[in-house]
Amino acid sequence: MKKLLFIVLAAVVGGLAALGGAQLFGWNQQVKYVEVAGQPAVEYANFADPATTTNVNPAPTTGFATAADKALPAVVHIKASKQASGRSVGGNPFGIDPDQMPDAFRDLFGNPSPDGRTPQRQAPLQQGSGSGVIISPDGYIATNNHVVDGAENLEVVLNDMQTYEAEIIGVDPTTDIALIKIDATNLPTVKFADSDKLRIGEWVVAVGNPFSLTSTVTAGIVSAKGRSIDIVRRTGGELAIESFIQTDAVVNPGNSGGALVDINGDLVGINTAISSPTGVFAGYSFAVPSAIVSKVVKDLREFGVVQRGLLGARIIELNTAFAEEKGIDRDNGVFVNEVTENSAAEEAGLKAGDVITAVDGVPTLRNSELLEQLGRRRPGDNVVITYERGGDERQATARLKNSEGNTEAILPKPVPEVVSELGAEFVDVDETVAEELEISGGVQIADIKSGLLYEQTKLRPGFIITHVDDRRVKDVEDFNKIMSRASGAVGIEGVYPDNPDKVIGLAIKK
């Protein structure tokens, strides 16, 4: 008995000694989780017939090998490059402001000298790296718009290391999807799965080329659907469609344009962005659903531009506070704030104050869901809109229109001679930006290449032209008309969005 008591006493003393030592050396300190203040930065992560198979919720005993085996041969490495200018911007000897470069080029900016230390004075070659997905055996490849944006040369490396030059067939900034093509045949492809049937919690596999590590496979689950992160609107404007598939599969710069496949290896999305405070993966990635990708690439292949069916209504997403303010007895849905004259919405009988709840029977309780459903349609398509007015549910059939107010297909417009002469790409100023800057329209420089602006000015992409020869500029069409009539010394006036109080005036000689 005494021996037993001695053993117990020794155990207690030893335990206390261990705890004291642990406390002394800090071994038992609790892990502290630090919450990052504010919203994390959102950064871009640099057709076969629809699949008949369905996704499997639990991972099979073979893991993700089947999905990888099917997807890897159809995912390519895209190397985009363009020659930089030699102008001096902000003291940069390269003449390039990295902050004004397309996202696809920013990470690999620079051209070191042979000694590896001092930058060469010559214009560098800007290079970017991304991914793409072969969608037809004759060489059509889907990728992100930001992967190929501004590129003068595109090199595509297949999974078997064959290399091809690629051409851009068409781009769609409103969805951040692009279609390119290589001169090849009998290529491996992926099937398009129905992203609508993808469920939260299902396994997915991301395939791409992060940090130029070719043919990399990661896996995760679907964390959310219909997610809007307000990133495509930077380039796509008010027509931007954001209804991302959110996953926790690891995606990093270079994965942009790569495949997100289900457990069967069929395409459910194109990896596009990550949410991160550092620029590298920090927990969540975002992909454009295959339903949108399929529609966009078909349009680009057939028409060269995307055919957007527009309802013609300004919308606001309902929440509890807004519903109470408007006296609406529901806290979700899409509130019609304004109906455009002669639009599809007006002709269907929709009015300001209505709350849209479904399109063709598909619930659309968030803006992203409504825009996604409409984004799959072309001008001339009929859709059944379910909505509430005064608490009563109603339905109406709307025949969608194009941006010109009719139901015809939109064809690519020829590049105006003035645009070619100036050597720049111009877009209409976004209405929200114009309101913030308190300007009534204008044109924004989206990109500058070789031409009069490059040769005679130090203007950077982002500059907003508000006046030409003291005449107010409303939009790109107006700008082209004014510039086409101008000759000799032409005065240009405008502002940069980040410094609207500083009006810049300059002249170019035509």
N, C-alpha and C positions, 0 to 999 in steps of 0.2 A: 504493500500500500504506500509506504514511504517512497519507494522507488517510483511508483506511478505519479505521485504528487510532485516529485522532483522533476520528472520529465515534462509535466504540464507547465510547471513554473519556468523551466528552461525555455520552453516554446514561447511562452508569453513574453519573457525578457528579450528573447531573440527577435520576436516580431516587433516589439517597441523599438528596439535598436535599429532594425531595418527601416521602419517608418521614419525615425529621426534622421537616419542617414539620407533617405530619399528626399526628405524635406530640406536637409542641409544642401544637397547637391542639385536640388531643383528638378528631380526626376518625376515628381508627381504633379508638376504644374499643369493647369488646365490649358488646353488649346483655345486661343482666342480667335474668333472669326471677325474679320474686319469687313464692314460693309462699305463699298465704294460709294461716295456721295455722288448724286446726280446720275444722269443716264449715261451708260457706256457708249463710246463711239461706235458707230456702225460702219464697217469698212467692206469694200468689195473683196471677196476672197480670190486673189488672182490665181423617109418614114416607112417604117414598116407598118404592116397592119396591126391594129390594137391587139394586145396579148389576150388570149382566151383563158389563161391560167389566173388563179387568184392568189393573193398573198397568204402566207402561212403565219399565224400569230407567233407561236413558239419557234425558236430556232431549232432546225432539225439536228439529228445526231451528227450529221456531217458538217455542222457549223455553217460557215458562209462560203464554203468552197464552190458550191454550185453557182451561186450568184457571181462570184469572182471569175470563175471559168468562162461564164457566158458574157460578162461585161468587159473584161480586160481587153480582148482583141479589138473591140469597137471603140475604145477610148483613146484619143490621140493627144499628143503634146503639140501645142501651138506656140511658135516663137514669132513674136511681132516686133518689127523694127521700123524706124524712120530716121532720116538724117536730121539732126538738130540744126538750128540756125547758128550763125556765128556772132550774133549781136550781143552786146553787153547789157544784162538786165540786173540791176541792183548789185553791181560789182561782181557778178558771176562771170568768170572768164569764158565759160562756155556760151554765154549769151542766152541761157535758158533759165527761166524761173521754175524750179521744180514744183512749186505749189500750183502752177498753171498747167502742168502736164497732165495728160490723161492718166487715170489711175493705173492702167495696165503697164505704163512705162515708169512710174515713179520709183518703184523699189530698186530697179537696176539702173537708175540714172547715173551717168558718168562715163568717162573714158580716160583712165589713168595713163600717164606717160610710161615709156618703157622702164624707167627706174622705179615705177610703182608708187611714187610719192607726189610728184607735181603734175597737175592736170595739163594736158596739151592745150595749146591755144587754138587748135583746129576744132571745127564743129564735131562733136561726138556723135556716135551712133547710139540712139536711145533704143533700148531693148526691153521687152516685157515677155512674160511667160504665162501661159494659161493652158487650158484643156479644151477638148471638144469631143463630140459623140457622133460617130458615123451613123447616119440614119437611112442611107440607101446604098446599094452595092456599087453604084456608078459614081461615088465620090462626094455626095452631099454631106456636109457636117454641120451640126448645130452647136452653137457656142454662145457666149455672152457678148453683147454689144461692146461692153467696156474692155473686152479682151482684144478686139480688133479695131476699136475706135482710133482713128488717126494714123493707123499703120500704113506704111507705103510698101512694105514687103511682109508676106506671111509665109512661114515655113511650117509644114506639118510633118511630124515624125510619127509613124505608125508604131504599134506595139512591137512589130517585128523589126523595127529600126529603119524601115524604108522611109525615105524623105522626099517630099513633094513641095512644089510651090503652089500656093492657093490663091484664089480670087474671091473677092467678096461679092456674093449674089445680092444680098440685101440686109439691112439692119433695121431694128425697131427699138429705139430708145425708150418707148413707153412701157416695154416689158423687159428691156435689157437682153433681148435675144437677137442673134445674128445667124445668117446662113452663109457658109462659105463652101467652096468646091475645089477638089483636086482632080487631076486628070488620071483616073485609075478606074479599074473595073474589078468585079468579083470580090468586093471588100466585105469583111464581116460587119454585121449590123446588130443593133439591139431592137427588140420589139417595144412598142409603146404600151404600157399598162394603163389602166384607167385610174388616174390619181384621185378621182372622186370616191373610189371604193377603198382607198387607203385609210386605215383607222389609226387614231392616236394610240400609241403603245406598241405598234407593229415594228418589227425589225426592218431596217434599211441599211444599204451598203453604199458608201461614197467611193467613187473611183476617179482618180485624177493624177495630177503631177505637182504636188505641193513642193515649193522651193526647188523646182526642177528635178525632184526625185520621181522619176518616171514610173508609171504603172503602180501607184500606191493605193492600197485598199484599206478603208476603215469602216467600222460598223457602229450603229447606234439604234435608237428608237425614234419614232415620230413623236415629238414633244407637243406639237400644236399644228393646226391647219388654219388657213385664211389669215395668216399673220401679216400685218402691215408695219414696216419699220421706217417708212418715209425716206428711202434712199434712192429709189428709181426716179422719184419726182425731181431730183436735182437735174436730171438730163431729159426726162420724159415729159416734164411740165404737168399741167392739170389733167392731161389724158393718161397719165401713168397708171398702170395696173399693178398693184401689190397685193398678192394673196398667197404668200409664201408657205411652203411646207417647212416647219421648224423641226430640226432634229438635234440630237446631241452627238452625231457622228462627227469625228474630228475632220475639220476642213480648214485649210490654210491658204495663204496667197499662192497662186499657181493652180489651185483646184477649180478656179472660176471656169465655167463652161463644161465641167466634167459631169459624169453621170451620177445620179442618185437612183439606185435600183432597189427593187423589192427582193425578198428572199429567193425568188425564182430567177433573178437576173434580168428582169424586165424594167424598162425605164419608167420611173414615176416622177422624175424632176431633173432640172439642170441646176447644179450647185452654183450659187451666185454671190452670197454674202455671208459675213460672220458678224456677230455682235461681240465687240472686244474693246477694252480700254487701252490695249497695247498694240493692236494691229495683227496679232496672232490669235489662234483659237483660245477661247476662254469659256467654252461651255456650250455654245449654241451656234448652229449654222442654218442657212436659209436657202431653199431651192425653189425655182419657178416650177409649178406643177406641170406635168406632162400634157394635161388637157390644153393648157395655154400654149406650151411649146409647139405641140402638133399643129394647132391652128395657125400660129404665126409663121412657121417654116413653110407650110403649104401656101400661104398667101405670098410670101417672099419668092417662093419658087415659081408660082404662077403669074404674079403681077409685078414683082420687084418691090412692092410696098405692101404694108399691112392694110387690110380692109377692115375698118372699125365701124361697127354698127352703133350709132349714138342714139340715146334716148332723148337728150336735149333738156336736161333738168339739173339744177344745182341742188346738191344733197348735203345733209348733215346727219351724222350718226346719232341716234337717240341714246340718251342715258337718263338716269332717274331725275337728276336736277333739271335737265333740259325739258324732259317730259312734263315735269311739274310746272315749269315756266310757261309752257305752251298749253297746259291744261289737257294733256293727253294721258289716257288711262292705260299706259303700257310703258315699259322702260327699255325696250329694244326695238330695232327696226331702223329703216332709213327714211328720214324726214325730208320731204320735198320742200325746199326753201323757195325755189323759183322755177317756173316753167318757161322755156325759151319759146318765143313766138314762131309759129309755123313748124314746130318740132314734132317729132314722133310722139312725145309725151302729150303735147297739146292736142294733137289730132286724136289721141286715144282717150282724151277726156280727163287726164290727170290735172290736178290743181295744186297750187301752193298750200301746204298744210296736210296733204295726204302722207300716209306712212306706208312705204313699200315693204312687204314682208316676204315676197317670193317671186321668182321668175321661172315660168314653165314648171311650177310645182316645186322648185328647189328653194328652200328657205334662204333668205338674204337678209339677215338681221344685223349685218354690219356693212359698212361702205365697201370694204374689200371684197365681200362675198357678192354684192350686187355688181361691182365693176368687173369681177372675174366672169360672172355669167354673161354679162353683156359683151365682154371682150372676146368671147368665143363666137360671136355672131358677126355676120357681114351686113352691109347696107342692103335693104330689101327684105331681110329676114323678119318674120313675124314672131313676136314673143308675147306670152300671156303674163301680164303683170297682176299680181295679187296685192291689194292695198287696203288700208283702212281709212275711212273718212267719217269723222264724228262717231267713232266706235263701231261702225258697221263695216264688215268685210265685203269687198267688191273685187271684181276682176275686169280687166280691159285688155284688148289686143292692140299692141303697138307695132307698127311697121318701122323698123329702125332706118335711120338716114345716115348719110356720110357727112363729113365735115363741111361740105358745100351745100348741104340742105336738100339733097336729092338721094335717090336710091341706086344710083349708078356706081359701078366700080371706079375707084380712084386709080389713075395711072401715074407713073413717075413723071414729074415735070422736068423738061430739059433745063440744064444748068444755064442760067442767064449769062450773057456775055460779060456783064459787069462783075459778076462773081468770079469768073475765071480771070478777069483782068486784075482784080484786087487781090486774088490769091487767098481768099478767106472764106470760111463758112459762117453764114449768118442765120440766126433764128429769131423769131418774135420774142420780145420780152414777156416773161410770164406775168400774168395779171396781178398775182400776189406780190411779186417783186416790184412791179410798177407802182402799186398802191403804197408799199413801204417806202419807196424812193420819192413818192409824190410826183411822178412823171406820167404823162398821158401817152404811153406807148414808146416805141423805139425798137431798134434791132441790136441784138447782142452778138458779139464775135465769139463763135463756138470754137474755132480753130483758125490758125494762120499758117499758111505754107508759103511758097514762093509767089511773089506778086508785088503790086505797088505798096500795100500796107507793110509788108515785110521789108521791102527795100528802102522805104522812105520814112517810116515811123518806128517808134518803140512801143506801139500798142501791144497789149497782151490779151489772150483769150479772156473773156469775161467783160471786156469793155462794152458799154452800152452807148450806141450812137443815137443821139436825140435830135440833132440838127445837121443838115447838109446845106451849105451856102445860105445859112440863116432860115432855111425852110424846115419846119417841124417834120420829123420822120415818125410815121404811125406804126408801120410794120415792114416786113421784108419786101412785100410787093411794092409798097410806096417807096422804099429805099431804092429798089432797082429802077423804078421809073425816074426818080430824081437823078440818080447817078448816070443813067444812060443818056440823059440830056446834057449833063454837065461836061465842061471841057476846060482845058488849061489848068489853072490853080483852083482846086476845089477845097473849100473850108469844111472841116468836120468838127463837131462839138459833141461832147458826151461826158459820162462819168463812169467810175468803177463802183460796183455795188457796195464794196466795203469802205468807200470814202465818198459818199454822195454829195458832200458839201464842196468838194473840190471839182469844179467844172474844168475840163481839159479841152482846149481848142488847138487845132493844128491844121496844116494844109498839105495836100498831096498834088502832084502834077501829073495829069493824065497825058 
